[in-house]
Amino acid sequence: MSKEKEIIILLQRLLNQSRHDKLMYLNTADRQNLPTYKRFLNQQAIIRNSMFYKFSALLSDYGIEAEEVFFKRSDIHQLMRTTIKREKTNPFEKCLEQDHIFRTNLMELMTLDTVQKNQEIYHKQLVKIEACISENEFYSEEFALKDLTSSDLLN
């Protein structure tokens, strides 16, 4: 497979993932009671939206529009569903897992696409995703401690 084709595939993957992750963060925020958690999750959705537009612009440099990528994927309605019930599981674990996948794909793209302008964009996105991973780990641990403490109080 040519290098350009691999770059396009990774850009499409990151475009789809940023769109998916934005919806995941929004849906997770909807299910939270604590304002701190809601604020963090909504902020991450905004960051994913920004990433979406960055990757969309990079794909358009290759002559591919974002709409072409989405017509291949029909799960948008499933992604946009929200539930009212509160989850008992740690909401940050799935987000953290997705962020690790995102970082891996982004780092792979950085090794393939050596264009300086693109490298600067990738590096900025990598800094954002690594900061998010760090914050997600913090909130995940905090949530687990609160959950453990509340279950101890009930016993």
C-alpha positions, 0 to 999 in steps of 0.5 A, spaced: 500 500 500 502 506 498 504 511 503 499 516 501 493 511 501 495 509 508 495 516 510 488 517 508 486 511 511 489 514 518 486 520 517 479 517 515 480 513 521 481 519 526 476 523 523 471 518 524 474 517 531 473 524 533 466 524 531 464 518 535 468 520 541 465 527 541 458 524 541 461 519 546 463 524 551 457 528 550 452 522 552 457 521 558 456 528 560 449 527 560 449 522 564 453 525 570 450 529 576 457 532 578 458 539 575 466 538 575 465 531 571 460 534 566 464 540 565 470 536 563 466 531 559 463 537 555 470 540 554 472 534 551 467 533 546 469 541 544 476 538 543 474 532 539 469 537 535 475 541 533 480 535 532 474 533 527 475 539 523 482 539 523 482 532 520 477 534 515 481 539 512 487 535 512 483 530 508 480 535 503 488 536 501 487 529 499 481 531 495 476 527 500 471 531 503 468 529 510 461 527 507 464 521 503 467 518 509 461 518 513 456 516 507 460 509 508 458 509 516 451 508 517 451 508 525 450 515 526 443 514 529 446 509 534 451 514 536 447 519 537 442 516 542 442 518 549 439 514 555 437 518 561 439 513 567 445 514 570 450 508 569 453 505 575 460 503 572 466 508 571 464 513 565 471 515 564 474 508 563 471 507 556 473 514 554 480 513 557 480 507 552 478 510 546 483 516 547 488 511 548 486 508 541 486 515 538 493 517 541 496 510 537 492 512 531 495 519 531 502 517 533 502 512 527 500 517 522 505 522 525 510 517 523 507 516 516 506 523 514 512 527 515 510 534 512 512 539 516 505 543 516 501 537 518 506 535 523 505 541 527 497 540 527 499 532 529 503 535 535 498 540 537 492 534 537 497 529 541 498 534 546 491 535 547 489 528 547 495 526 552 492 532 557 486 529 556 488 522 558 492 524 564 485 528 566 481 522 564 486 517 569 485 522 574 477 523 574 477 515 573 481 514 580 477 519 583 470 516 581 472 509 583 474 512 590 468 515 591 464 509 588 468 505 593 467 510 599 459 510 597 459 503 597 462 502 604 457 507 607 452 503 604 454 497 608 
